[in-house]
């Protein structure tokens, strides 16, 4: 069993956390969708919540501490997203023609989430009014605007086709964009979304999202630092999914080899840059 776990861990990381060679062009998405975008001045595609210290301070300094510790980064779920980080995701969404995806930066809007849930023709109504409604109830009664990092956090919701961001890290937000792109190109979005609940299935979904984020970052050749940060942040994050699937509540221990692998890849990239 230990050998199997080790092989699965190393092969999963190796398959996912390679970065695109600069000479290979990044493949922008060609979404398959029936959803009609209804964005306008009153309902912009990219929207930011107003800062409220009474929510953001306890969210940043208390409820998100576990996520900060696991990924060893103070900006995890800090509820203060810089314009630079927002621009990374905005550019990614536009480059991949994800014109129907709603992006919320540090917002809580259950009313609009319900509207998007009930008006998403790309996901079968039975899935939306069962799993989708359950997700909406959790989103409503445990607002991530306050509890991100303890309950929930940065995520893409396929049932509402929306991205919620609470972290000021470009690699993390691009990973969530990768989820939106991944499902946008699926003919059977309902089945692909439901499969995520099956054992080991999240490893594939998460790998796809991170892989696309890595390739997108690698294409931006002048931003080598961002590539290194992506390894250091996304590798341990992916390791937590492997641990969670294999060891349940003890899965967080896998973050240790995840950090080691990510920092090793970051170091290798740094040494490669020096050689060039």
C-alpha positions in Angstrom: 0.0 0.0 0.0 2.8 2.4 0.8 4.4 1.7 -2.6 1.1 2.2 -4.3 0.5 5.5 -2.5 4.0 6.7 -3.4 3.6 5.8 -7.1 0.2 7.5 -7.3 1.5 10.6 -5.6 4.6 11.0 -7.7 2.9 10.1 -11.0 0.1 12.4 -10.4 2.4 15.3 -9.6 4.7 14.6 -12.5 1.8 14.4 -14.9 0.2 17.6 -13.7 3.0 19.9 -12.7 5.1 20.2 -15.8 5.1 23.6 -17.4 4.6 24.2 -21.1 7.8 24.8 -23.1 7.9 28.4 -24.3 7.9 27.4 -27.9 4.6 25.6 -27.5 1.6 28.0 -27.9 -1.0 28.0 -25.3 -4.3 26.5 -26.4 -7.2 28.9 -25.8 -10.6 27.3 -25.1 -13.5 26.9 -27.5 -16.4 26.7 -25.2 -19.4 24.5 -26.0 -22.3 26.3 -24.3 -26.0 27.1 -24.7 -26.0 29.7 -22.0 -26.6 33.3 -23.1 -24.6 35.9 -21.2 -26.8 38.5 -19.6 -24.1 40.8 -18.3 -24.6 44.5 -18.4 -23.7 47.7 -16.5 -25.9 46.6 -13.5 -24.6 43.0 -13.7 -21.0 43.0 -14.8 -19.1 39.8 -15.6 -16.4 40.7 -13.1 -17.6 42.1 -9.8 -15.9 43.0 -6.5 -17.4 43.1 -3.1 -17.1 46.3 -1.0 -14.5 46.0 1.8 -16.0 45.5 5.2 -13.4 45.1 7.9 -16.0 43.5 10.3 -16.1 40.6 7.9 -12.8 40.7 6.2 -10.6 41.0 9.3 -11.9 37.9 11.1 -12.0 36.0 7.8 -8.3 36.9 7.1 -6.8 36.8 10.6 -8.8 33.9 12.1 -11.1 31.7 10.0 -8.5 31.2 7.2 -5.5 30.4 9.3 -5.7 26.7 8.6 -5.6 27.3 4.8 -2.7 29.7 5.3 -0.8 27.1 7.3 -1.4 24.3 4.9 -0.2 26.3 1.9 2.3 28.3 3.9 1.1 31.6 2.4 -0.4 34.6 4.2 -2.3 35.7 1.2 -4.5 32.6 1.1 -8.1 33.7 1.7 -7.0 37.1 2.8 -10.2 38.8 1.3 -8.2 41.6 -0.2 -7.6 40.8 -3.9 -5.2 43.2 -5.7 -6.1 44.7 -9.1 -3.1 42.9 -10.5 -4.4 39.5 -9.4 -7.9 40.4 -10.7 -6.4 41.3 -14.1 -4.7 37.9 -14.4 -8.1 36.2 -14.2 -9.9 38.7 -16.3 -7.3 38.2 -19.1 -7.5 34.5 -18.8 -11.3 34.5 -19.0 -11.3 36.7 -22.1 -8.4 34.8 -23.8 -10.4 31.6 -23.4 -13.7 33.1 -24.5 -15.5 32.3 -21.3 -18.0 35.0 -21.8 -20.7 33.3 -19.8 -18.7 32.8 -16.6 -19.5 35.1 -13.7 -16.5 36.1 -11.5 -16.9 37.4 -8.0 -14.0 38.8 -6.0 -14.7 38.6 -2.3 -18.5 38.8 -2.7 -21.6 37.2 -1.1 -24.6 37.3 -3.4 -27.0 34.3 -2.8 -29.8 36.0 -4.7 -27.8 36.2 -8.0 -26.3 32.7 -7.4 -29.9 31.4 -7.3 -30.8 33.3 -10.5 -27.8 31.8 -12.2 -28.6 28.3 -10.8 -32.1 28.4 -12.1 -31.2 29.9 -15.5 -28.2 27.7 -16.5 -29.4 25.5 -19.5 -26.0 23.8 -19.8 -26.6 21.7 -16.7 -29.7 19.4 -16.5 -32.4 20.8 -14.3 -32.5 17.6 -12.1 -28.8 18.1 -11.2 -29.3 21.8 -10.6 -32.3 21.3 -8.3 -30.7 18.6 -6.2 -26.9 18.9 -6.0 -27.0 22.5 -7.2 -29.5 23.6 -4.6 -27.6 21.8 -1.9 -24.4 23.8 -2.9 -26.5 27.0 -2.9 -27.8 26.3 0.6 -24.3 25.7 1.9 -23.1 28.9 0.1 -25.9 30.8 1.7 -25.8 29.7 5.4 -22.0 29.5 5.5 -20.9 32.6 3.6 -17.3 32.2 2.4 -17.0 36.0 2.5 -16.4 35.3 6.2 -15.5 31.6 6.5 -13.3 31.0 3.4 -10.5 28.7 4.4 -12.5 27.1 7.2 -15.6 26.3 5.2 -15.1 26.5 1.5 -12.9 29.0 -0.2 -11.9 29.9 -3.8 -13.9 27.7 -6.1 -15.7 27.3 -9.4 -19.4 26.3 -9.3 -20.5 24.4 -12.4 -24.2 24.6 -11.5 -24.2 28.4 -11.5 -21.2 28.8 -13.9 -19.5 31.2 -11.5 -16.1 31.7 -9.9 -15.7 33.0 -6.3 -12.3 34.3 -5.3 -11.1 35.3 -1.8 -7.3 34.8 -2.3 -4.7 37.3 -3.6 -2.5 34.8 -5.5 -2.5 34.8 -9.3 -1.8 31.0 -9.6 -4.7 30.1 -7.4 -7.2 32.3 -9.2 -6.0 31.0 -12.6 -6.5 27.5 -11.3 -10.2 28.3 -10.7 -10.4 29.7 -14.1 -9.0 26.4 -15.3 -12.0 24.6 -13.8 -14.3 26.9 -15.7 -12.5 26.4 -19.0 -12.4 22.6 -18.4 -16.1 22.2 -18.0 -16.9 24.8 -20.7 -15.5 22.5 -23.4 -17.5 19.4 -22.3 -20.5 18.4 -24.2 -22.0 16.7 -21.1 -21.4 19.3 -18.5 -23.9 17.7 -16.1 -22.2 14.3 -16.1 -18.7 15.9 -15.8 -19.9 18.0 -12.8 -21.5 15.1 -11.0 -18.5 12.8 -11.5 -16.5 15.1 -9.3 -18.3 13.5 -6.3 -16.9 10.0 -7.1 -13.8 8.6 -5.4 -10.5 9.7 -7.0 -12.4 11.7 -9.7 -11.3 15.1 -8.2 -7.7 14.2 -8.9 -8.4 14.4 -12.6 -10.5 17.6 -12.4 -7.9 19.3 -10.2 -5.0 18.2 -12.4 -6.7 19.5 -15.5 -7.3 22.9 -13.9 -3.8 23.3 -12.6 -2.2 22.0 -15.8 -4.0 24.7 -17.9 -3.0 27.4 -15.3 0.6 26.3 -15.6 0.6 26.4 -19.4 -1.1 29.8 -19.4 1.5 31.2 -17.0 4.4 29.6 -18.9 3.3 31.4 -22.1 3.9 34.7 -20.3 7.7 34.4 -20.7 8.6 37.5 -18.9 7.0 36.4 -15.6 9.3 33.6 -14.4 8.6 34.5 -10.8 5.0 33.7 -11.3 5.9 30.3 -12.7 7.9 29.6 -9.6 5.1 30.7 -7.4 2.7 28.5 -9.2 4.8 25.4 -8.4 5.1 26.4 -4.8 1.4 27.0 -4.4 -0.4 24.6 -6.7 1.8 21.5 -6.0 1.0 21.3 -2.3 -2.6 22.2 -3.0 -2.9 19.3 -5.3 -1.2 17.1 -2.8 -4.0 17.8 -0.3 -6.5 16.4 -2.8 -4.4 13.2 -3.1 -4.2 12.9 0.6 -7.9 13.6 1.1 -8.8 10.8 -1.4 -6.4 8.3 0.2 -6.4 9.1 3.9 -9.6 11.1 4.5 -9.2 13.4 7.5 -5.5 12.7 7.7 -4.9 13.7 4.1 -3.4 17.0 5.1 -0.1 15.2 5.8 0.5 14.8 2.1 1.0 18.6 1.8 4.5 18.1 3.2 5.8 16.1 0.2 3.7 18.4 -2.0 5.6 21.4 -0.7 8.9 19.6 -1.2 8.1 18.8 -4.8 6.8 22.3 -5.6 9.9 24.0 -4.2 12.1 21.5 -6.0 10.4 22.3 -9.3 10.6 26.1 -8.5 14.4 25.7 -7.8 14.9 23.8 -11.0 13.2 26.5 -12.9 15.3 29.2 -11.2 18.5 27.3 -12.1 17.3 27.0 -15.7 16.7 30.7 -15.9 20.2 31.4 -14.6 21.7 29.1 -17.2 19.8 30.9 -19.9 
